[in-house]
Amino acid sequence: MLDKDIKAQLSQYLELLQGDVVLKVSAGSDKVSRDMVALLDELATMSSKIKVEKKELKRTPSFSVNRPGEDTGITFAGIPLGHEFTSFVLALLQVSGRKPKVDDNLIEQVTNLEGEYHFETYVSLSCTKCPDVVQALNVMSVLNPNVTHTMIDGAAFKEEAESKNIMAVPTIYLNGEPFGNGRMTLEEILAQLGGGPDASEFDAKDPFDILVVGGGPAGASAAIYAARKGLRTGVLAERVGGQVNDTAAIENFISVKRIEGPQFAANLEEHMKEYDIDIMNMQRATRLKKNDLIEVELENGATLKSKAVILATGARWRNVGVPGEQEFKNKGVAYCPHCDGPLFEGKRVAVIGGGNSGIEAAIDLAGITEHVTVLEFASELKADSVLQDKLNSLPNVKVITNAQTTEITGTDNVNGISYLDRETEEEHHIELEGVFVQIGLLPNTDWLEGSVERNKFGEIIINEHGETSIPGVFAAGDCTNVTNKQIIISMGAGANASLNAFNYLVREK
């Protein structure tokens, strides 16, 4: 099951096992079962601390990871290879006694949870978002005996996934009821369960020298540059890493040949933690105003104060804004071909958008689905020629230009898409099962209405110093009116804004 290189790497991790681990296996005669048993037997030959036993579990094929004489509640339904192989290895280490690499305050929140929490997460093995959820819920199962978690490979349990109309991953159920979709960190899961800090903790904070709103590449860069100047620095973020968390792979960050988005986001957080930066994650800003100090109001009712503020709130996927899009989100309407593409295997899909992201999505989906239709509003595709050449070489892709999407149709799930031919003004309908929206980004600046000046696209208007229309308020990254939205440009802009904010504070003093 494992090639030589992976076995060499794995053997090093297995040496870190502290105690014995028992893998309880429920297998049938199908190929997935046979491959799963072969994998687990192979692991058992690599470490004397791993034992394999037969046991009937809720799903077949599946296996649970336990301590001798104690069920931890961690189960893998299917074979955790691909991106979930790391989740499996971490589960082995943590069940054996290795302390999870989690902040102590989060560990305390998990251990203090009362009640029964039985989580199930539907994943695809190619999904880059899924491991974050699987690993977080596995950690909760290790730390609290009242928590259980089962990872379910949607491809191995296709009928089950389809019976629940699961058309996007990760999809999380808690005690048999829908709990969440998409990437969720341990902090986010606990917040949804009702944990997290109280508003009074934020109100009690002393004013910052520089408060950065946003924790993506621009925000992290700004915070690090501010902290290196010895300034009292805070970062307020809905999600540290921002949209980078949803990026499958980054191949144009100079000096780094390739890195997956979630790892890049984790690196940003790790780097920030090297400095004395107050990172306030899972918090949303709702209003900005300037009095003697600049004040940022939070969704929880608290107010943070700072001498200078750097806005680095980034952007989000742009919606098409047609009937059916919201109704069928995660029921055939998707935004991440890497994560959700495998759920549409053998089906017909459309990609809305003819830029680089749209054509890359169409190329990826063409290898999985029966047919891909690309709908582009303009008279020609905007993607790079090398991508267009690749697309044109594929036999199961059709490109329609001058196509204005008018509706995404369906009953329980998507069953088609309608568009208007902008040349002939004729209306057309295509029967299909999935729609991937790839039409660019919207800045996360709605909450700034009536404060800093923005352009017609909602982007914050800045000058070459990163200054906004309010003295002491700077901005950087994809939320601003910079021409090119790139990670490397955002990080440079964050540093620029931070250095100029420092100069502002010096002048103000």
C-alpha positions in Angstrom: 0.0 0.0 0.0 2.8 2.4 0.9 5.8 3.2 -1.4 9.3 3.2 -0.1 9.6 7.0 0.5 6.4 7.2 2.5 7.3 4.2 4.6 10.7 5.8 5.4 8.9 8.9 6.5 6.2 7.0 8.4 8.7 4.9 10.3 10.2 8.1 11.8 6.8 9.2 13.0 6.0 5.7 14.4 9.1 5.9 16.6 7.4 8.8 18.4 4.6 6.6 19.6 4.6 6.8 23.4 2.1 4.0 24.3 0.3 1.1 22.6 -2.4 1.8 20.0 -5.2 -0.7 19.1 -6.8 -0.4 15.6 -10.2 -2.0 15.6 -11.2 -2.9 12.1 -14.6 -3.6 10.5 -13.9 -5.0 7.0 -15.8 -6.8 4.3 -14.8 -8.5 1.1 -14.9 -5.4 -1.1 -11.7 -3.8 -2.5 -11.7 -0.8 -0.1 -11.9 -3.2 2.8 -9.0 -5.3 1.5 -6.9 -2.3 0.8 -7.7 -0.9 4.3 -6.7 -4.1 6.0 -3.5 -4.3 4.0 -2.6 -0.8 5.0 -3.2 -1.4 8.7 -1.4 -4.8 8.7 1.5 -3.1 7.1 1.6 -0.4 9.8 1.5 -3.2 12.5 4.6 -4.7 11.0 6.4 -1.4 11.3 5.8 -0.8 15.0 5.4 -3.2 17.9 3.2 -0.6 19.6 0.4 -1.0 17.0 -2.1 -3.9 17.3 -4.9 -4.8 14.9 -8.1 -6.4 16.0 -11.4 -7.2 14.3 -14.6 -5.5 15.6 -18.0 -4.7 14.0 -18.4 -0.9 13.7 -21.2 1.3 12.5 -19.8 1.4 9.0 -17.9 -1.1 6.9 -15.1 -0.6 5.8 -13.9 1.4 8.8 -11.5 1.3 11.7 -11.1 3.1 15.1 -7.9 4.2 16.8 -7.8 3.4 20.5 -5.8 2.9 23.6 -5.7 -0.6 25.0 -8.9 -1.1 26.9 -10.3 2.3 26.1 -12.2 3.6 23.0 -11.1 7.1 22.1 -14.0 7.7 19.7 -11.8 8.4 16.7 -13.0 6.4 13.6 -11.9 6.5 9.9 -14.6 5.2 7.5 -12.7 4.5 4.4 -9.0 4.7 3.9 -7.4 7.9 5.1 -4.9 8.4 2.3 -4.3 11.6 0.3 -4.6 14.7 2.4 -6.1 12.7 5.2 -3.0 10.5 5.7 -1.6 13.2 8.0 -4.8 13.1 10.0 -4.4 9.4 10.5 -0.7 9.7 11.6 -1.5 12.5 14.1 -4.4 10.4 15.5 -1.9 7.5 16.1 0.5 9.8 17.9 -2.1 11.6 20.0 -3.9 8.4 21.0 -0.5 7.0 22.0 0.0 9.8 24.5 1.6 12.6 22.5 0.2 16.0 23.5 -1.6 17.7 20.7 0.0 20.9 19.5 -2.9 23.1 20.6 -2.9 26.2 22.8 -3.5 25.4 26.5 -6.6 27.6 26.6 -8.2 25.7 23.8 -7.3 22.4 25.5 -9.0 23.7 28.7 -12.1 24.7 26.7 -12.3 21.2 25.1 -11.9 19.3 28.4 -14.5 21.5 30.1 -17.2 20.7 27.5 -20.2 19.1 29.1 -22.7 16.8 27.3 -22.3 14.3 24.5 -20.8 15.4 21.2 -20.8 12.8 18.3 -19.3 14.4 15.2 -19.3 12.9 11.7 -17.3 14.6 8.9 -17.8 13.8 5.2 -14.6 14.4 3.2 -12.9 13.8 -0.1 -9.3 12.6 0.0 -8.3 15.4 -2.4 -9.8 18.1 -0.2 -7.3 20.5 1.2 -9.8 22.0 3.7 -11.0 18.7 5.2 -7.9 17.7 7.2 -8.2 20.8 9.4 -11.7 19.8 10.4 -10.8 16.1 10.9 -7.7 16.9 12.9 -9.5 19.4 15.1 -12.4 17.0 15.9 -9.9 14.1 16.5 -8.1 16.3 19.0 -11.4 16.9 20.8 -12.0 13.2 20.9 -8.6 12.5 22.4 -9.0 15.2 25.1 -12.7 14.7 26.1 -14.3 11.2 26.5 -17.7 12.7 25.8 -16.6 13.6 22.2 -16.4 11.1 19.3 -15.6 11.7 15.7 -15.8 9.7 12.5 -14.2 10.8 9.2 -16.2 9.5 6.3 -14.7 9.3 2.8 -17.6 10.4 0.5 -16.2 8.3 -2.3 -16.1 5.1 -0.3 -19.6 5.8 1.1 -21.1 7.4 -2.0 -24.7 6.2 -1.4 -24.7 7.5 2.1 -23.3 10.9 1.1 -25.9 11.2 -1.7 -28.7 10.2 0.6 -27.8 13.2 2.7 -27.5 15.5 -0.4 -23.8 16.1 0.5 -22.3 17.9 -2.5 -19.6 19.9 -0.8 -16.9 18.9 1.6 -16.1 19.0 4.4 -19.7 18.6 5.7 -20.0 18.2 9.5 -22.8 16.6 11.4 -23.2 16.8 15.2 -25.4 14.2 16.9 -27.1 13.5 13.6 -27.8 17.1 12.7 -26.0 19.4 10.2 -23.3 21.4 12.1 -21.1 23.1 9.5 -19.6 23.2 6.0 -16.2 24.2 4.9 -12.9 24.6 6.7 -13.3 25.0 10.5 -10.5 25.3 13.0 -10.7 24.0 16.6 -11.2 27.6 17.7 -14.1 28.0 15.3 -15.8 24.7 16.3 -15.6 25.7 20.0 -17.0 29.1 19.2 -19.9 27.5 17.4 -20.5 25.3 20.4 -20.8 28.5 22.5 -17.2 28.9 23.8 -14.8 31.7 23.2 -13.9 34.8 25.2 -16.4 37.3 26.6 -16.8 40.8 25.3 -15.6 42.2 28.6 -12.1 40.7 27.9 -11.8 42.9 24.9 -13.1 46.1 26.6 -10.5 45.6 29.3 -7.6 45.7 26.9 -5.4 48.8 27.0 -5.2 50.8 23.7 -2.9 49.5 21.1 -0.2 51.4 19.2 -1.2 49.7 16.1 -4.3 47.5 15.6 -4.4 45.4 12.5 -7.9 44.3 11.3 -7.4 41.2 9.3 -5.1 38.2 9.7 -4.2 37.2 6.1 -0.9 37.9 4.3 -1.2 41.7 4.4 -2.4 41.7 8.0 0.3 39.3 9.2 3.0 41.2 7.5 1.8 44.5 8.9 1.6 43.1 12.4 5.1 41.6 12.3 6.6 44.9 11.1 4.8 46.8 13.8 5.9 44.4 16.5 9.5 44.6 15.3 9.4 48.3 16.0 8.5 47.6 19.6 4.9 48.8 19.2 2.0 47.4 21.2 0.4 45.4 18.4 -2.9 43.7 18.1 -4.4 41.6 15.3 -8.2 41.2 15.0 -9.2 38.5 12.6 -12.2 36.5 11.6 -9.8 33.8 10.5 -6.1 33.9 10.7 -4.7 33.3 7.3 -7.8 34.7 5.6 -8.6 33.4 2.1 -5.2 31.7 1.8 -6.9 28.9 3.8 -9.0 28.2 0.8 -6.2 28.1 -1.7 -5.2 24.7 -2.9 -1.6 25.5 -3.9 0.6 28.6 -4.1 3.3 28.4 -6.8 4.1 32.1 -7.4 5.4 33.2 -4.0 9.0 33.9 -4.9 11.6 31.6 -3.3 8.9 29.0 -2.3 8.4 26.7 -5.3 5.1 25.3 -4.0 3.1 25.3 -0.8 -0.5 24.5 0.0 -2.6 27.4 1.2 -3.5 26.0 4.7 0.2 25.4 5.4 1.0 28.9 4.3 -1.7 30.3 6.6 -0.3 28.2 9.5 3.1 29.6 8.8 1.7 33.2 9.0 0.2 32.5 12.4 3.4 30.7 13.6 5.5 33.7 12.5 3.2 36.2 14.3 3.5 34.2 17.5 7.2 34.7 17.5 6.5 38.3 18.5 4.5 39.9 21.2 1.4 40.3 19.2 -2.1 40.0 20.7 -3.9 37.8 18.2 -7.7 38.0 18.6 -9.0 35.3 16.2 -12.6 34.5 15.4 -13.7 38.1 15.9 -15.5 40.3 13.4 -15.3 44.1 13.2 -18.6 45.9 12.6 -17.7 49.6 12.8 -14.7 52.0 12.7 -14.7 55.6 14.0 -12.1 58.1 15.2 -12.3 60.1 18.4 -9.2 60.8 20.4 -8.2 57.3 19.5 -9.4 55.1 16.6 -12.1 52.8 17.8 -13.1 49.5 16.3 -16.4 48.0 17.4 -16.8 44.2 17.4 -19.8 42.0 16.6 -19.8 40.8 20.3 -20.4 44.4 21.4 -16.9 45.2 22.6 -14.7 48.1 21.5 -11.0 48.1 20.9 -9.0 51.3 20.8 -5.7 52.1 19.0 -3.5 55.0 18.1 -3.3 53.8 14.5 -5.2 51.1 12.6 -4.3 49.1 9.5 -7.2 47.6 7.6 -6.3 44.3 5.9 -9.6 42.5 5.7 -9.0 40.9 2.3 -11.7 39.7 -0.1 -14.1 36.8 -0.6 -15.4 34.9 -3.5 -17.8 36.9 -5.6 -21.3 35.5 -6.0 -23.1 35.4 -9.3 -26.2 36.9 -7.7 -28.8 35.0 -9.7 -31.8 33.0 -8.5 -30.8 29.5 -7.2 -27.3 30.4 -6.2 -27.9 30.7 -2.4 -30.7 28.1 -2.4 -28.4 25.4 -3.8 -25.1 26.4 -2.2 -23.5 23.1 -1.1 -26.3 21.3 -3.0 -24.7 21.6 -6.4 -23.3 25.1 -6.3 -19.7 25.1 -5.3 -16.7 27.4 -5.2 -13.7 25.0 -4.7 -13.1 22.5 -7.6 -10.2 20.9 -5.7 -12.3 20.1 -2.6 -15.7 19.4 -4.1 -14.8 18.2 -7.6 -14.6 14.5 -6.6 -18.3 14.6 -5.5 -19.2 15.3 -9.1 -17.5 12.3 -10.6 -19.2 11.2 -13.7 -21.6 14.1 -13.6 -22.2 17.2 -15.8 -21.0 20.5 -14.5 -20.6 24.2 -15.5 -17.9 26.7 -14.6 -19.0 30.3 -14.5 -15.9 32.5 -15.3 -13.3 32.4 -18.0 -10.4 33.9 -16.1 -7.4 31.9 -14.9 -9.2 30.5 -11.9 -12.2 29.5 -14.0 -10.2 27.8 -16.7 -8.0 26.0 -14.2 -11.1 24.7 -12.5 -12.5 23.5 -15.8 -9.3 21.7 -16.6 -9.3 20.0 -13.2 -13.0 19.1 -13.4 -12.6 17.7 -16.9 -10.6 14.8 -15.6 -13.3 13.8 -13.1 -16.7 14.7 -14.6 -18.6 13.6 -17.6 -18.7 17.0 -19.2 -17.8 20.6 -18.4 -19.4 23.7 -19.8 -17.6 27.0 -19.3 -19.8 30.1 -19.3 -18.0 33.5 -19.9 -19.8 36.8 -19.9 -17.3 38.6 -22.2 -16.8 37.8 -25.9 -13.6 35.9 -25.2 -11.8 34.1 -22.4 -9.5 36.1 -20.2 -7.3 33.2 -19.0 -3.6 32.9 -20.0 -3.1 31.4 -23.4 -1.3 28.3 -22.0 -4.4 27.5 -20.0 -6.7 28.1 -23.0 -4.5 25.8 -25.1 -4.8 23.0 -22.5 -8.6 23.5 -22.2 -9.1 23.4 -25.9 -7.3 20.0 -26.1 -9.8 18.4 -23.8 -12.6 16.4 -25.5 -15.3 16.9 -22.8 -15.3 20.7 -22.4 -17.4 23.2 -24.2 -16.8 27.0 -24.0 -19.7 29.4 -24.4 -18.8 33.1 -24.5 -21.2 36.1 -24.4 -23.2 34.1 -21.8 -25.0 35.9 -19.1 -26.0 33.5 -16.3 -29.7 34.1 -15.4 -30.6 31.3 -13.1 -29.4 28.1 -11.4 -32.3 25.6 -11.3 -33.1 22.6 -9.2 -35.4 20.9 -6.8 -33.5 19.3 -3.9 -30.2 19.7 -5.8 -29.0 21.6 -8.9 -30.4 20.2 -12.1 -29.5 22.9 -14.6 -28.3 26.4 -15.4 -29.9 29.1 -17.6 -28.1 31.8 -19.6 -28.8 34.6 -22.0 -26.8 34.8 -25.2 -25.8 38.4 -25.2 -25.4 38.5 -29.0 -28.6 36.9 -30.1 -30.6 37.7 -26.8 -31.8 34.1 -26.9 -32.3 32.2 -23.7 -30.8 28.7 -23.2 -30.9 26.0 -20.5 -28.4 23.3 -19.8 -29.2 20.2 -17.8 -26.4 19.4 -15.3 -25.7 18.5 -11.7 -23.1 21.1 -10.6 -22.1 24.7 -10.9 -18.7 26.0 -9.9 -18.5 29.8 -9.5 -15.2 31.3 -10.4 -15.8 35.0 -11.1 -13.3 36.8 -8.9 -13.4 38.5 -5.5 -15.3 41.1 -3.5 -13.5 43.2 -0.8 -14.5 42.6 2.8 -15.3 46.3 3.5 -19.1 46.4 3.9 -18.6 47.2 7.6 -16.7 50.4 6.7 -19.8 52.1 5.2 -19.7 55.8 6.1 -16.1 55.8 7.4 -13.1 55.5 5.1 -13.5 56.4 1.4 -14.1 53.5 -0.9 -14.4 53.3 -4.7 -17.4 52.0 -6.6 -16.2 48.4 -6.2 -16.0 48.8 -2.4 -12.2 48.8 -2.4 -10.6 51.1 0.2 -8.9 54.0 -1.6 -5.2 54.4 -0.5 -2.2 56.4 -1.6 1.4 55.2 -2.0 1.9 55.3 1.7 -1.2 53.0 2.4 -3.0 56.0 3.9 -6.8 56.2 3.8 -9.1 59.2 4.0 -8.9 59.1 7.9 -5.6 60.2 9.5 -4.1 57.3 11.4 -6.0 54.7 9.4 -4.0 52.7 6.8 -5.0 49.8 4.6 -3.3 47.1 2.6 -4.0 44.0 0.5 -7.0 42.8 -1.5 -9.4 45.1 0.3 -7.8 48.1 -1.3 -7.7 49.6 -4.8 -4.4 48.1 -5.7 -4.4 46.9 -9.3 -3.1 43.3 -8.7 -4.5 41.0 -6.1 -1.5 38.7 -5.2 -0.2 37.3 -2.0 3.3 38.7 -2.5 1.9 42.2 -3.3 -0.4 42.1 -0.2 2.5 41.2 2.1 4.6 44.1 0.7 1.7 46.4 1.1 1.2 45.3 4.7 4.8 46.1 5.5 4.6 49.4 3.7 1.4 50.4 5.6 3.0 49.3 8.9 6.2 51.3 8.4 4.2 54.4 7.4 1.9 53.9 10.4 5.0 53.9 12.6 6.1 57.2 11.0 2.7 58.6 11.6 2.9 57.7 15.3 6.3 59.3 15.6 5.0 62.5 14.0 1.9 62.5 16.2 4.1 62.2 19.4 
